Amino acid sequence: MPNDTGVVPRDPRADVVDAAIAGLTASPKTLPATLFYDDEGCRLFYQITTLPEYYLTRTETALLRSIAPALVPDGFSDAVLVEFGGSDESKARILLDRPDTPFHTYVSIDVAEVALQAMRDRLGVSHPDLTVVPVVADFMQPLRLPPLGSPRMGFFPGSTIGNLDPAAATRFLAAARVSLGADAWFLLGADLRKSPKLLLPAYNDAAGVTAAFNLNLLRRLNREAEADFELDQFRHEAVWNDRDSRVEMHLVSTRDQTIHLAGRTIRFREAESIHTENSYKHTEQRLTEIARRAGWQTQRVWKDPAGLFGVFLLRGG
């Protein structure tokens, strides 16, 4: 039915169908990682972050807590914290909960409107004096932020920067610099390059939660794209690509088979894979160079004692 403007709203499932057709008819076959995050995918990802093999979340959280007093530049007050992809405020609260916090406003940018509303409601109770501004948007695109004053600090934790290839990471950081405005600061969390013996278990846990998370993508296509994947005919695989310095996740067909999706026929050979996600693991020097190309100057870098994870404090030119 048309809305009040006479425009027929687009079925959200159409975007899922379009992305699936584009990826599965390509060579090699791919699916965008954004399709992971239906309700079940979000639940499974949260479970992944609590697993013993998944060191990233607990390492970054401990690091942020240990360095929190040093994260805010001298003279920084009456400031705005802008989190990119922040439908969960848990890491931002490491900064917002401090008695001497300089932040009076918290802006959270994410596509998940329901999660953003729930976040605003929670902070309304826990932080009644904090101005909370949810922005429903794709943070990969240039944004015009509300006129909330300055100084502003961008916040991009969780090593989400690693899900972007180097060119896309540069474009994101450049767009964020424009959105935040002149003389802004930026706090970036990034998992660092290390031995695959440490990396791969985080993406292939013994309990099989990451495998379930990966396979849930096919379950979503069965539900939203009229597909007929048999999940037991695909297996999860995580591999280290040393040349590109990234962990890759794949769904591998265990036999020759034919899949139907939104009226299309998709054929798989035995051992053919669907490439579902990359997680780049850069060195400190490489990330500093990516930031520089985007117009940011690295002011300081903190690492946990084992050197697994880094927090980069950047300043715009």
HELIX and SHEET records of a PDB file:
HELIX    1   1 PRO A   12  LEU A   24  1                                  13    
HELIX    2   2 ALA A   33  PHE A   36  5                                   4    
HELIX    3   3 ASP A   39  ILE A   48  1                                  10    
HELIX    4   4 TYR A   55  LEU A   71  1                                  17    
HELIX    5   5 ALA A   92  LEU A   96  1                                   5    
HELIX    6   6 GLU A  113  SER A  126  1                                  14    
HELIX    7   7 THR A  160  ASN A  163  5                                   4    
HELIX    8   8 PRO A  166  LEU A  180  1                                  15    
HELIX    9   9 PRO A  196  LEU A  199  1                                   4    
HELIX   10  10 LEU A  200  TYR A  203  5                                   4    
HELIX   11  11 VAL A  209  GLU A  224  1                                  16    
HELIX   12  12 LEU A  231  GLN A  233  5                                   3    
HELIX   13  13 GLU A  284  ARG A  293  1                                  10    
SHEET    1   A 4 LYS A  29  THR A  30  0                                        
SHEET    2   A 4 SER A 273  TYR A 280  1                                        
SHEET    3   A 4 ARG A 246  SER A 253 -1                                        
SHEET    4   A 4 PHE A 234  ASN A 241 -1                                        
SHEET    1   B 7 THR A 131  VAL A 136  0                                        
SHEET    2   B 7 PHE A 103  ASP A 110  1                                        
SHEET    3   B 7 ALA A  79  PHE A  84  1                                        
SHEET    4   B 7 ARG A 152  PHE A 156  1                                        
SHEET    5   B 7 TRP A 185  ASP A 191  1                                        
SHEET    6   B 7 PHE A 309  GLY A 316 -1                                        
SHEET    7   B 7 TRP A 296  LYS A 303 -1                                        
SHEET    1   C 2 GLN A 257  LEU A 261  0                                        
SHEET    2   C 2 ARG A 264  PHE A 268 -1                                        
END                                                                             
